[in-house]
Amino acid sequence: MTMDFATEEGVRYAARAGGLLATFTARGVLAPSDAAVARRLGRLGREDDDEVLLAAALTVRALRGGSVCLALGDVDRVVLTDDGTLDDTSDLPWPAAPAAWAARLAASPLTRPGGPLRLDDRLLWLDRYRRQEDEVHASLTARASAPPPSVDPVRLRAALDRLFPGEDAGDHQRLACAVATLRWTAVIAGGPGTGKTTTVSRLLAVLRDQDPTCRIALAAPTGKAAARLGEAVAAESLPEADRARVGDVDASTIHRLLGSRADTSSRFRHDRHRRLPHDVVIVDETSMVSLTLMARLLEAVRDDARVVFVGDPDQLAPVEAGAVLGDLVSAPELGTPRPAPDELDAVGCTAHPAANGVVRLERNYRNNADIAALALAIRQGDADAALECLRSAGSLEFVESADLTDREPAGLAGLREEVVGGAREVAAAARAGDARGALFAGEEHRLLCAHRRGPYGVARWAAQVERWLDEDGGVDADREAGEIWWPGRPLLVTENDYDLGLYNGDTGVIVAQGNRTVAVFSRGDVPVERAPALLGDVTTVNAMTVHRAQGSQYTKVTVLLPPPESPLLTRELLYTAVTRARDRVRVVGSAESVHAAVGRPISRASGFARHR
Ligand SMILES: Nc1ncnc2c1ncn2[C@@H]1O[C@H](COP(=O)(O)OP(=O)(O)OP(=O)(O)O)[C@@H](O)[C@H]1O
């Protein structure tokens, strides 16, 4: 159907629809684009009921917030305004009762079969996302009900014994390898440093031991994650014969694996009609995979190919809608039938998956114990335990007194010293042409914020760091002289550049090289160098959002918490922030903010919950 905004009828519909949409847009509940989509749907579907159009616009808003659908009974009325302050919009004319709102939607032409909206109980979807959810559900259920892959248990047991020497039979890494071999679908879940990548490397050896010719794809949602996965798998030390079996395995982005098409960004060369040739597809950082991408991936994988999802379900979910990993972990029917105890016994595993195909790796091999205890308390929703950890000193520091809205907040001397000292070290190494030293020093400490703008946001704190550096004076003369590519300038790449091999989220630093400068970025042991003039979208990074820091770790992290009312302050955000640190964490904020965060698991509405 084509749309004609210019017809009299179109104008009339738009004017009639103006009321609530205009009011809610004026207060910042809706973005103008949310309202525009709703108006367009109204015009096309001959619907002018204000409350129906408001629901449609809020569904579009929910997608921007990561939810696949709108829960009519649970719409967040607190809005984060452009200047970073919070506005409770309960005084707006919100539809009074969810039941009555749902009834109006049920009667609307927009929710009829073939219409653009889908209502199911009190959940409202844009039809496209509901279809994607149904596709993912159908694909996972079909994979779960098919007869499992044929496996040689004697070989499997021998391979597990070889690859997990000295581990007891209850070890969960071993179990994860077993389940991923014995079933078509498996989930390997775990926090940072629990050995997910190590397990994947060994799984490759196990699978190639079962079938030396099996074709394996390693994929991740971002270029940066794919590059890191490829490096980590290549570097893993395996018994010689297993290393030879694994050979070279390339990791790519999921987009590249599926084959991007020039004509569309939402479809790929590989789909249900032209399946991927691989026998095994292993997806890392699955927490960052959106519903849309998951639907495209699952339709492209052959029914008789194994799929292994690896990731941390407690982390922040992708920016796009859908948190399929979290849904997979909490809605067991989506998984795969748990291998029977005797099937696992036969391959020498005494542990069993927690729920269907999900194996959770619990033991942390990298982070320090205080951080691991804090992360666990947060994950378990125990705010008092989290506060107790924070106040028990050790590797954790809790700065409760600072008023972050002050121009020069008290209590931040430690942070100031850290960032100024760190910048000095980076600059010293950079001026001496020591690329690795400068990169290393730059990864020592990271300042993380929940917000981008406002008193608690990245913009303000990046400026604050600049001011501290200016006041310090000793960091870098070139910087003061207005040189753009001054040695020691910390860089953040904000767009993928496949030609340069740089990915959104990569961090680097400018380093002196003779009488010129180069930009260097971490890549395994040998940093990559690029000419600054070739760099596309990069910024100086003095502070970062927690979202941005996903997938990276630093020696020390400082987290600035917004006030308790901030809708961005969630359990996943705090968990993700503190687990970015390997050795030390400093949390700046109030006990109320910690309570609010821990007590507020992200409410991302998705229809998978219906299957729980
Ligand atoms: N079973 C094990 N025994 C001893 N060390 C291990 C074991 N498994 C992993 N490690 C070590 O722990 C560290 C973290 O492992 P790995 O990188 O595989 O974790 P990860 O879960 O993939 O972490 P991230 O999510 O941060 O990528 C590595 O140095 C690895 O060598």
The ligand as a Tripos MOL2 file, in Angstrom:
@<TRIPOS>MOLECULE
LIG
   31    33     1     0     0
SMALL
NO_CHARGES

@<TRIPOS>ATOM
      1 N1         40.3370  -24.8370   33.3900 N.pl3     1 LIG1
      2 C1         41.2130  -23.8460   33.5210 C.ar      1 LIG1
      3 N2         42.2960  -23.9600   34.3230 N.ar      1 LIG1
      4 C2         43.1710  -22.9550   34.4670 C.ar      1 LIG1
      5 N3         43.0830  -21.7620   33.8480 N.ar      1 LIG1
      6 C3         42.0210  -21.5780   33.0410 C.ar      1 LIG1
      7 C4         41.0370  -22.5970   32.8350 C.ar      1 LIG1
      8 N4         40.1020  -22.1120   31.9890 N.ar      1 LIG1
      9 C5         40.4850  -20.8720   31.6810 C.ar      1 LIG1
     10 N5         41.6350  -20.5490   32.3000 N.ar      1 LIG1
     11 C6         42.3590  -19.2700   32.2080 C.3       1 LIG1
     12 O1         41.5160  -18.2400   32.6620 O.3       1 LIG1
     13 C7         41.6510  -17.0710   31.8900 C.3       1 LIG1
     14 C8         40.2840  -16.6870   31.3260 C.3       1 LIG1
     15 O2         39.8470  -17.6720   30.4190 O.3       1 LIG1
     16 P1         39.0200  -17.2860   29.1320 P.3       1 LIG1
     17 O3         39.6510  -16.1630   28.4000 O.co2     1 LIG1
     18 O4         38.7690  -18.5510   28.3860 O.co2     1 LIG1
     19 O5         37.6870  -16.7920   29.8280 O.3       1 LIG1
     20 P2         36.4130  -16.1260   29.1750 P.3       1 LIG1
     21 O6         35.2530  -16.6330   29.9560 O.co2     1 LIG1
     22 O7         36.4000  -16.3830   27.7090 O.co2     1 LIG1
     23 O8         36.6650  -14.6170   29.4840 O.3       1 LIG1
     24 P3         36.0660  -13.3240   28.7240 P.3       1 LIG1
     25 O9         34.5990  -13.4260   28.8530 O.co2     1 LIG1
     26 O10        36.6440  -12.2000   29.4840 O.co2     1 LIG1
     27 O11        36.5630  -13.4180   27.3240 O.co2     1 LIG1
     28 C9         42.6480  -17.3950   30.8100 C.3       1 LIG1
     29 O12        43.8970  -16.9090   31.2080 O.3       1 LIG1
     30 C10        42.6570  -18.9100   30.7590 C.3       1 LIG1
     31 O13        43.9000  -19.4080   30.3400 O.3       1 LIG1
@<TRIPOS>BOND
     1     1     2 1
     2     2     3 ar
     3     2     7 ar
     4     3     4 ar
     5     4     5 ar
     6     5     6 ar
     7     6     7 ar
     8     6    10 ar
     9     7     8 ar
    10     8     9 ar
    11     9    10 ar
    12    10    11 1
    13    11    12 1
    14    11    30 1
    15    12    13 1
    16    13    14 1
    17    13    28 1
    18    14    15 1
    19    15    16 1
    20    16    17 2
    21    16    18 1
    22    16    19 1
    23    19    20 1
    24    20    21 2
    25    20    22 1
    26    20    23 1
    27    23    24 1
    28    24    25 2
    29    24    26 1
    30    24    27 1
    31    28    29 1
    32    28    30 1
    33    30    31 1
@<TRIPOS>SUBSTRUCTURE
     1 LIG1         1 GROUP 0 **** ****
